[in-house]
Structures are given as C-alpha cells and as structure tokens.
Amino acid sequence: MATLAAMLKTKGFDVRGSDQNVYPPMSDFLVQQGITLMQGYRPEHISPDLDLVIVGNAISRGNPELEEVLDRKIRYCSLPEAVRDHFLWASRAVVIAGTHGKTTTTALTGWLLADGGVDPSILIGGIAENFDGSFRVGGGREFVIEGDEYDSAFFDKTAKFLKYLPDIAVVGNVEYDHADIYPDLDSIRLAFRRFVNLIPRRGLLLLGSDNAEAMALRSRAHCRVETFGLAAGSDWQAHDLDVRDVATRFSVRRGGVPAGSFEVPLLGAYNVRNALAAIAIGAAVGLSTHTMAASLRRFKGVRRRMQHRGTVRGVAVYDDFAHHPTAIAETLAGVRAAHPKQKIWAVFEPRSATSCRRVFQGDFARALAGADRVILPAVFRSTLPDEERLSPEQLVSELKTKGVDARFIPQTDDIVTALARDTHAGDLVVIMSNGGFDDIHRKLLDALEGR
C-alpha cells in the first residue's frame, strides 16, 4: 500500500494514509515521498475532501475508517483496482505470477528492461537492490508487475492478478499455498485459469516447463505460449548449470538452437528458471542477448531473498523469505550446490498461514532435510486448533529419522545462544521466515561477535 501511495504521488495526487503502526523504515520512506501519515484508525481521518479511499486487504468490517467510508458512501476501491485504473490501462502489462519466485523474477525482468533502455514502470513485492526500492515509474510503455494470487479486499476475495490486464504473463509454477484464502489446490488452479484467460490473442504466456500444474494451463490460453525451464523440449531451455560461490552460470537454447551464455549472481536452478523467464520477456520486447547477459551480471538481488546479513568469525548469516516447503527445498538445494563441503544450518520460523498448518508437516520434513542441522522455534501466534496446527516437535522427530540433527527451541534468544555456541568457522546459517523473527539476524551476529 505504501508503494502504491508513492507511485500515485509521482502522478500529482495528494496522498495520505493511516495504519495501526507506522514505523521506520517505511515511515521514513513515506515522509520522504511527501505523504502524510496518520497513526491508528479514526473516523475523523475520513475528511470531506477525499475523492477516493483505497482499502487494503488487511482491513475488514468493524474498522472505524472503513465504517465511516461506507456510511458516507465515499468512493472506494481495492489496491489492485487502483493500480489497474491509474497505471495499467495505457500500459503493456508484464505480469509475473506463480507460487514461488515472483518477486525475484519481477525484479530481474524490471532490471533487464530498465538497464536495456526500455524505461519500464515496475511494481515489486519486495525491495530490489538495483532500484533501492519496490517501484519505478518510467516513461516507456511496459509496466512490469508482480502478480499476487492473494485476495484483493474485504469486498473482493478474488486474486489480485485478475485486475492486472496481462499482455505478457509468466506462470512459473502452481502449488497449494495461502491456506487461509484457498481451501484446496483446485481453488488455486481456478484462479490461475482465470488469469490465463485474460491474456489477449496477441499476447504472450510463458509457462514453467518444470512444473506440471503450470504446463496444464497451456490448453487454457488463447494467445501464443512459450515454455521455459530445464526440461528437454522447453522453448527456452537452460543447460550446463555451474553454481559458484555467489553466482550461477548457464547456457540457453531457444527452440533447440544455442541462444547465449549467461551468469546471474544468484544461486541454484530455481534462480536460473527465474532468470530464464526474464530473458524470454527481454527478447519479446526486443533486447539482444549481449545486452541481457551484461545486465544479468549487474543484478544486485532482492532484500530477504538469500540476503547475506554478515559473516562473523567465519560464520555466514543469511536472511531468506522462504516459507513454503518447495521454496525452502529449492533454497537449500541452491546453497548446497554452491557450498557442497560446508555445514548448512536451517532456522525456520513457521509464521505464514501456510507454514503454520499441519497439512504441510511431511513436506516441511522433506524440504528441511536438505540442511545438515535444523532449528525450529514455536509456531508464531497461531490460533489454529491443535489438530490443524504444525507441530515443530513432531517435525524435529521426523527430521531425526532422516539423519538430520534437528532441535526444537521455542524462544528466539535461546536459538541465538545455541547458534553462537555451536556454529564454527565455515558454517552457513540460513534463517527463513516471512516476518521479522524478533530481529534474530542482528542478535546472532552480535552474539557471534561477542563469543
């Protein structure tokens, strides 16, 4: 919501907003953009001069400001509707969708187009280091946007990406996720089918060839379809992957014909798939292989996507947003490929609506088995009944049967103490959570410094 506010400000709108808790760095960012901040939700914030109220999907009935908007019949809309109405109708929308990899692929695509001179606008669900932010307002026709399948607002429980008018669309993978919104995989399949059905005849759909659910969408398309991945027969196929300490090199075939060699400063096959999607989009808008290869090498990554937070006494600490079993498995596989001889610690906080659920218990055990040592805290503030809530204790037991040294340590400070005591020079600590995790990264680095 803050990012959209900043983008609207660039178009000359007088923008203000309220939230329950506004604090740095986001509060500082908004002030720098000239946006008025209002702490808390109060009816008096809904003043007579308002033309439009954008309602975030965290707001529900009973919110004092929302009730005032409804009582006074002030015009309102959801965030994705506002993006569409103010930015996308006049743009060539490049929508990056899929269960995993959306943020990185959006940042990669936006960077390739911007560095290649296309001058796109960009909206990302994370902080892209190349832009030092989550958005860019350009003068070109392309608008690269992360296509989230989460719901839009209290009055619209359909996926956000259904508002984004895709001209070029990417679906890298489809899996069960967002268990608080979607009851089962079929409901997610339906959302993606509806998304694909929106692409015009002259548009382009790029499907991840390594994911059967994504490939099943081919029959739903009314436009040109191309595939990308490592699988033989992909229209865009990556091969000869070489994972180094901080980068992955790979070659590409397009339609079976060599189409260049590339290097991306990210680890693992899953990031090669993300880069392939960006390369395919770059080619669709006219960028050369040479231009894209040079831009890829200068990609700086996305915060909280295997972000190196520091190395102290030889122990490297990483922050990763992974919270779905597949994302965790892919992340650990990438780290293992780059560092085959080093000990990998995985510290995973079950926090999201998906990761808190027992239905994923077995999947998490298989995913976390890619680490040498695993630490699990208590499930974060879950109100799920016991029979539906993930059991960290049981997960630890399952990991031990797989030969993994796993521990259940409920409190963050105790985890920090254990890591500071038991890690050694050369170890890698990958901390995975979609939340703040009690600032565990800084605490651990401080503890290692004082060890």
C-alpha positions as CSV (number, residue, x, y, z in Angstrom):
1,M,0.0,0.0,0.0
2,A,2.9,2.4,0.8
3,T,4.5,1.7,-2.5
4,L,1.2,2.5,-4.4
5,A,0.9,5.7,-2.4
6,A,4.4,6.7,-3.5
7,M,3.6,5.9,-7.1
8,L,0.4,7.9,-7.0
9,K,2.3,10.8,-5.6
10,T,4.5,10.8,-8.7
11,K,1.4,11.3,-10.8
12,G,0.5,14.5,-8.9
13,F,-2.1,13.1,-6.4
14,D,-2.3,14.4,-2.9
15,V,-2.0,11.2,-0.9
16,R,-2.3,10.4,2.7
17,G,-2.9,7.2,4.7
18,S,-3.3,5.6,8.0
19,D,-2.2,2.4,9.7
20,Q,-2.2,0.9,13.2
21,N,1.6,1.0,13.5
22,V,3.7,3.1,11.1
23,Y,7.4,2.9,12.0
24,P,10.8,3.1,10.3
25,P,12.0,2.4,7.6
26,M,8.6,2.6,6.0
27,S,7.5,5.7,7.9
28,D,10.7,7.5,6.8
29,F,10.2,6.4,3.2
30,L,6.6,7.8,3.2
31,V,7.7,11.1,4.7
32,Q,10.5,11.4,2.1
33,Q,7.8,11.0,-0.6
34,G,5.7,13.8,0.9
35,I,2.9,11.5,2.1
36,T,1.0,12.4,5.3
37,L,0.9,9.6,7.9
38,M,-1.9,9.1,10.4
39,Q,-1.4,6.8,13.3
40,G,-4.2,4.5,14.1
41,Y,-7.7,4.2,12.5
42,R,-10.0,7.0,13.4
43,P,-13.3,8.2,11.8
44,E,-12.1,11.8,11.7
45,H,-9.3,10.7,9.3
46,I,-12.0,10.4,6.7
47,S,-12.3,14.1,5.8
48,P,-14.8,15.7,3.4
49,D,-12.1,16.5,0.8
50,L,-11.4,12.8,0.0
51,D,-12.0,11.7,-3.6
52,L,-11.1,8.1,-3.3
53,V,-10.2,5.7,-0.5
54,I,-8.0,2.7,-1.3
55,V,-8.8,-0.2,1.1
56,G,-6.0,-2.7,1.8
57,N,-6.8,-6.4,2.1
58,A,-5.9,-6.4,5.8
59,I,-8.9,-4.1,6.5
60,S,-12.2,-5.7,7.4
61,R,-15.7,-4.7,8.6
62,G,-15.5,-3.0,12.0
63,N,-12.5,-0.9,11.1
64,P,-13.5,2.7,12.2
65,E,-12.4,4.3,9.0
66,L,-13.9,1.7,6.7
67,E,-17.3,2.1,8.6
68,E,-17.1,5.9,8.0
69,V,-16.4,5.4,4.3
70,L,-19.4,3.0,3.9
71,D,-21.7,5.2,6.0
72,R,-20.9,8.3,3.9
73,K,-20.8,6.4,0.6
74,I,-17.3,7.7,-0.3
75,R,-15.9,6.2,-3.4
76,Y,-13.5,3.3,-2.6
77,C,-11.6,0.5,-4.3
78,S,-9.0,-2.2,-3.7
79,L,-5.3,-1.8,-4.2
80,P,-5.2,-3.9,-7.4
81,E,-8.1,-1.9,-8.8
82,A,-6.2,1.4,-8.1
83,V,-3.1,0.0,-9.8
84,R,-5.1,-1.0,-12.9
85,D,-7.1,2.2,-13.2
86,H,-4.2,4.6,-12.7
87,F,-1.4,2.7,-14.4
88,L,-2.3,-0.3,-16.4
89,W,-5.0,0.6,-19.0
90,A,-2.5,2.6,-21.0
91,S,0.5,0.2,-20.5
92,R,1.8,-3.1,-21.9
93,A,1.4,-5.1,-18.7
94,V,4.0,-7.7,-17.9
95,V,2.6,-9.8,-15.1
96,I,4.8,-12.2,-13.2
97,A,2.8,-14.9,-11.4
98,G,3.3,-18.3,-9.8
99,T,3.5,-19.7,-6.3
100,H,7.3,-19.2,-5.9
101,G,9.8,-16.8,-7.4
102,K,7.5,-13.9,-8.3
103,T,9.4,-11.2,-6.5
104,T,12.8,-12.2,-7.8
105,T,11.6,-12.7,-11.4
106,T,9.8,-9.4,-11.3
107,A,13.0,-7.7,-10.1
108,L,15.1,-9.5,-12.7
109,T,12.7,-8.6,-15.5
110,G,12.3,-5.0,-14.4
111,W,16.1,-4.6,-14.2
112,L,16.8,-6.2,-17.7
113,L,14.2,-3.9,-19.3
114,A,15.4,-0.8,-17.4
115,D,19.1,-1.4,-17.9
116,G,18.4,-2.3,-21.6
117,G,16.9,1.1,-22.2
118,V,13.2,0.2,-22.4
119,D,12.4,2.5,-19.4
120,P,9.6,0.4,-17.8
121,S,7.5,1.1,-14.8
122,I,7.9,-1.6,-12.1
123,L,5.9,-2.7,-9.0
124,I,7.6,-5.4,-6.9
125,G,6.5,-7.1,-3.7
126,G,10.0,-6.6,-2.2
127,I,13.0,-4.2,-2.2
128,A,15.0,-4.6,-5.4
129,E,18.6,-3.5,-4.7
130,N,19.1,-2.2,-8.3
131,F,16.4,0.3,-7.7
132,D,16.8,0.7,-3.9
133,G,13.0,0.3,-3.7
134,S,9.9,-1.6,-4.7
135,F,8.8,0.6,-7.6
136,R,9.9,2.6,-10.5
137,V,7.8,5.0,-12.7
138,G,9.3,5.0,-16.2
139,G,8.4,6.7,-19.4
140,G,8.1,3.5,-21.5
141,R,5.0,1.5,-22.4
142,E,5.9,-1.6,-20.4
143,F,4.7,-2.0,-16.8
144,V,6.3,-5.0,-15.0
145,I,4.3,-6.0,-12.0
146,E,4.3,-8.9,-9.5
147,G,1.1,-10.8,-9.9
148,D,0.0,-11.9,-6.5
149,E,-2.7,-14.6,-6.2
150,Y,-3.7,-13.4,-2.7
151,D,-7.1,-11.8,-2.3
152,S,-7.9,-8.1,-3.1
153,A,-10.0,-6.7,-0.3
154,F,-12.8,-7.5,2.2
155,F,-15.4,-6.9,-0.6
156,D,-13.4,-8.8,-3.3
157,K,-11.9,-12.2,-2.4
158,T,-10.6,-12.9,-5.9
159,A,-6.9,-12.9,-6.7
160,K,-5.1,-9.5,-7.2
161,F,-3.6,-10.6,-10.5
162,L,-7.1,-10.8,-12.1
163,K,-7.1,-6.9,-12.1
164,Y,-3.7,-6.5,-13.9
165,L,-4.7,-6.7,-17.6
166,P,-1.8,-9.1,-18.7
167,D,-0.3,-8.6,-22.1
168,I,2.7,-10.7,-21.3
169,A,2.2,-13.2,-18.4
170,V,4.5,-15.6,-16.6
171,V,3.3,-18.6,-14.6
172,G,6.4,-20.3,-13.3
173,N,4.7,-22.8,-11.0
174,V,1.5,-23.5,-9.3
175,E,1.2,-25.2,-5.9
176,Y,-1.1,-25.2,-2.9
177,D,-0.5,-22.1,-0.8
178,H,-2.4,-19.4,1.0
179,A,-4.4,-21.9,3.0
180,D,-6.2,-19.0,4.7
181,I,-7.7,-18.0,1.4
182,Y,-7.8,-21.1,-0.8
183,P,-9.4,-24.3,0.6
184,D,-7.5,-26.7,-1.7
185,L,-5.4,-26.9,-4.8
186,D,-8.4,-26.9,-7.1
187,S,-9.4,-23.4,-6.0
188,I,-5.9,-22.2,-6.8
189,R,-6.0,-23.9,-10.2
190,L,-9.2,-22.0,-10.9
191,A,-7.6,-18.6,-10.1
192,F,-4.7,-19.3,-12.5
193,R,-7.1,-20.5,-15.2
194,R,-9.0,-17.2,-14.9
195,F,-5.7,-15.3,-15.0
196,V,-4.6,-17.0,-18.2
197,N,-8.0,-16.4,-19.8
198,L,-7.4,-12.7,-19.6
199,I,-4.4,-12.6,-22.0
200,P,-5.3,-11.1,-25.4
201,R,-4.8,-13.1,-28.6
202,R,-1.7,-11.1,-29.5
203,G,-0.3,-11.5,-26.0
204,L,2.3,-14.0,-24.7
205,L,2.1,-16.6,-22.0
206,L,5.3,-18.0,-20.6
207,L,4.9,-21.3,-18.6
208,G,7.4,-23.0,-16.4
209,S,8.1,-26.3,-18.1
210,D,9.5,-28.0,-14.9
211,N,6.1,-27.7,-13.2
212,A,3.2,-29.9,-14.4
213,E,0.5,-27.6,-12.9
214,A,1.9,-24.6,-14.8
215,M,2.1,-26.6,-18.0
216,A,-1.5,-27.7,-17.7
217,L,-2.5,-24.1,-18.3
218,R,-1.4,-24.3,-21.9
219,S,-4.7,-25.6,-23.0
220,R,-6.5,-22.6,-21.4
221,A,-4.6,-20.0,-23.3
222,H,-5.9,-18.0,-26.3
223,C,-2.5,-16.5,-27.1
224,R,1.0,-17.5,-28.1
225,V,2.6,-19.8,-25.5
226,E,6.3,-20.4,-24.8
227,T,7.8,-22.6,-22.1
228,F,10.9,-22.1,-20.1
229,G,12.9,-24.3,-17.7
230,L,15.5,-27.1,-17.6
231,A,13.3,-29.7,-19.1
232,A,14.2,-31.0,-22.6
233,G,12.0,-29.6,-25.3
234,S,11.4,-26.3,-23.5
235,D,11.2,-23.3,-25.8
236,W,13.7,-21.6,-23.5
237,Q,15.9,-24.3,-22.0
238,A,18.8,-23.7,-19.6
239,H,21.5,-26.3,-19.5
240,D,25.1,-26.8,-18.3
241,L,24.4,-25.1,-14.9
242,D,27.6,-24.2,-13.0
243,V,26.9,-23.0,-9.5
244,R,29.7,-21.0,-7.9
245,D,30.2,-19.3,-4.6
246,V,28.0,-16.3,-5.3
247,A,26.7,-16.9,-8.9
248,T,25.3,-19.4,-11.3
249,R,26.4,-19.7,-14.9
250,F,24.3,-21.4,-17.5
251,S,23.7,-21.7,-21.3
252,V,20.4,-21.3,-23.1
253,R,18.8,-22.9,-26.1
254,R,15.8,-21.3,-27.8
255,G,13.8,-23.8,-29.8
256,G,16.8,-26.1,-29.6
257,V,19.2,-23.6,-31.0
258,P,22.0,-22.1,-28.9
259,A,20.9,-18.6,-27.6
260,G,23.8,-17.5,-25.5
261,S,25.6,-18.0,-22.2
262,F,24.6,-16.1,-19.0
263,E,25.7,-15.6,-15.4
264,V,23.4,-14.4,-12.6
265,P,24.6,-13.5,-9.1
266,L,22.1,-15.9,-7.5
267,L,22.3,-19.5,-6.5
268,G,20.7,-22.6,-7.9
269,A,18.4,-24.0,-10.5
270,Y,15.3,-22.2,-9.2
271,N,17.0,-18.8,-9.8
272,V,18.1,-19.9,-13.3
273,R,14.4,-20.5,-14.0
274,N,13.6,-17.0,-12.8
275,A,16.3,-15.6,-15.0
276,L,15.1,-17.6,-18.0
277,A,11.6,-16.0,-17.7
278,A,13.2,-12.6,-17.6
279,I,15.3,-13.4,-20.6
280,A,12.3,-14.6,-22.6
281,I,10.5,-11.3,-21.8
282,G,13.5,-9.3,-22.7
283,A,13.6,-11.0,-26.1
284,A,9.9,-10.4,-26.5
285,V,10.4,-6.6,-26.2
286,G,13.5,-6.6,-28.5
287,L,16.5,-6.8,-26.2
288,S,19.6,-8.6,-27.6
289,T,21.4,-11.5,-25.9
290,H,24.5,-9.4,-25.3
291,T,22.5,-6.6,-23.6
292,M,20.7,-9.0,-21.4
293,A,23.8,-11.0,-20.4
294,A,25.5,-7.8,-19.4
295,S,22.5,-6.7,-17.3
296,L,22.1,-10.0,-15.6
297,R,25.7,-9.9,-14.3
298,R,24.9,-6.5,-12.7
299,F,21.7,-7.7,-11.0
300,K,22.0,-7.0,-7.2
301,G,19.2,-9.2,-5.9
302,V,16.2,-8.6,-3.7
303,R,16.3,-8.0,0.0
304,R,15.3,-11.0,2.1
305,R,15.9,-13.4,-0.8
306,M,19.1,-15.2,0.4
307,Q,20.4,-11.8,1.6
308,H,23.8,-12.0,3.2
309,R,23.4,-10.2,6.5
310,G,27.0,-10.6,7.6
311,T,29.9,-13.0,8.4
312,V,31.4,-13.0,11.9
313,R,34.2,-15.4,13.0
314,G,33.8,-17.3,9.7
315,V,30.0,-18.0,10.3
316,A,27.9,-16.6,7.4
317,V,24.3,-15.5,8.3
318,Y,21.7,-15.3,5.6
319,D,18.1,-14.0,5.6
320,D,15.6,-15.7,3.3
321,F,11.8,-15.1,2.9
322,A,11.1,-18.8,2.2
323,H,8.0,-20.1,4.0
324,H,6.6,-22.7,1.6
325,P,8.1,-26.2,1.6
326,T,9.1,-26.0,-2.1
327,A,10.8,-22.6,-1.7
328,I,12.7,-24.0,1.3
329,A,13.8,-27.1,-0.6
330,E,14.9,-25.0,-3.6
331,T,16.8,-22.5,-1.4
332,L,18.7,-25.2,0.5
333,A,19.5,-27.0,-2.8
334,G,20.9,-23.9,-4.2
335,V,23.1,-23.2,-1.1
336,R,24.2,-26.9,-1.1
337,A,25.2,-26.7,-4.8
338,A,27.3,-23.6,-4.2
339,H,28.8,-24.8,-0.9
340,P,29.0,-28.6,-1.0
341,K,31.5,-29.1,1.7
342,Q,30.2,-26.6,4.3
343,K,27.8,-27.2,7.1
344,I,24.4,-25.7,6.5
345,W,22.1,-24.7,9.4
346,A,18.5,-24.0,8.6
347,V,16.5,-22.0,11.1
348,F,12.8,-21.9,10.1
349,E,10.0,-19.9,11.7
350,P,6.5,-21.3,10.9
351,R,4.7,-18.0,10.6
352,S,2.6,-17.7,7.4
353,A,-0.9,-19.1,7.1
354,T,0.6,-21.9,5.0
355,S,3.6,-22.8,7.2
356,C,1.6,-22.9,10.4
357,R,-0.6,-25.8,9.1
358,R,-0.1,-29.5,9.8
359,V,-1.2,-30.4,6.3
360,F,2.4,-29.4,5.2
361,Q,4.1,-31.3,8.0
362,G,5.6,-34.1,5.8
363,D,6.5,-31.6,3.1
364,F,8.5,-29.5,5.5
365,A,10.3,-32.6,6.8
366,R,11.4,-33.4,3.2
367,A,12.4,-29.8,2.5
368,L,14.4,-29.2,5.6
369,A,16.3,-32.4,5.2
370,G,18.4,-30.5,2.7
371,A,20.2,-28.9,5.7
372,D,22.8,-30.5,8.0
373,R,21.3,-29.0,11.1
374,V,17.8,-27.6,11.7
375,I,16.4,-25.4,14.5
376,L,12.6,-24.8,14.8
377,P,11.0,-22.3,17.2
378,A,7.4,-22.3,18.3
379,V,4.7,-21.7,15.7
380,F,4.2,-17.9,15.6
381,R,1.0,-16.8,17.3
382,S,-1.2,-19.3,15.5
383,T,-4.9,-19.5,16.6
384,L,-5.4,-22.8,14.7
385,P,-6.7,-25.7,16.7
386,D,-4.1,-28.3,17.8
387,E,-5.2,-30.8,15.2
388,E,-4.6,-28.3,12.3
389,R,-1.5,-26.6,13.6
390,L,2.0,-27.6,12.6
391,S,3.9,-29.5,15.3
392,P,7.6,-28.4,15.5
393,E,8.3,-31.2,18.0
394,Q,6.9,-33.8,15.6
395,L,8.8,-32.2,12.7
396,V,12.0,-32.4,14.6
397,S,11.3,-36.1,15.3
398,E,10.7,-36.7,11.6
399,L,13.9,-35.0,10.6
400,K,15.9,-37.0,13.1
401,T,14.6,-40.2,11.4
402,K,16.1,-38.8,8.2
403,G,19.5,-38.4,9.8
404,V,19.3,-34.6,10.3
405,D,20.4,-33.0,13.6
406,A,17.2,-31.2,14.4
407,R,16.2,-29.3,17.5
408,F,13.0,-27.6,18.9
409,I,14.0,-24.4,20.7
410,P,10.8,-22.3,21.3
411,Q,12.4,-18.9,22.1
412,T,14.4,-16.7,19.7
413,D,17.0,-15.7,22.3
414,D,17.7,-19.3,23.2
415,I,18.1,-20.1,19.4
416,V,20.7,-17.3,19.2
417,T,22.5,-18.7,22.2
418,A,22.6,-22.2,20.7
419,L,23.9,-21.0,17.4
420,A,26.5,-18.7,18.9
421,R,27.8,-21.7,20.9
422,D,27.6,-24.5,18.3
423,T,28.5,-23.0,15.0
424,H,32.0,-23.0,13.7
425,A,34.0,-21.1,11.1
426,G,32.8,-22.1,7.6
427,D,29.3,-22.8,8.7
428,L,26.3,-21.2,6.8
429,V,23.2,-20.2,8.8
430,V,20.1,-19.7,6.6
431,I,17.3,-18.1,8.6
432,M,13.9,-18.5,6.9
433,S,10.8,-16.5,7.8
434,N,8.2,-14.2,6.2
435,G,8.3,-12.0,9.2
436,G,10.8,-10.1,11.4
437,F,11.6,-13.2,13.6
438,D,12.5,-11.0,16.6
439,D,15.5,-9.4,14.7
440,I,17.3,-12.8,15.1
441,H,19.8,-11.9,12.4
442,R,21.2,-8.9,14.2
443,K,21.1,-10.7,17.5
444,L,23.0,-13.6,16.1
445,L,25.7,-11.5,14.5
446,D,26.1,-9.6,17.8
447,A,26.3,-12.8,19.7
448,L,28.9,-14.3,17.4
449,E,31.0,-11.1,17.7
450,G,31.0,-11.4,21.5
451,R,31.6,-15.1,21.5
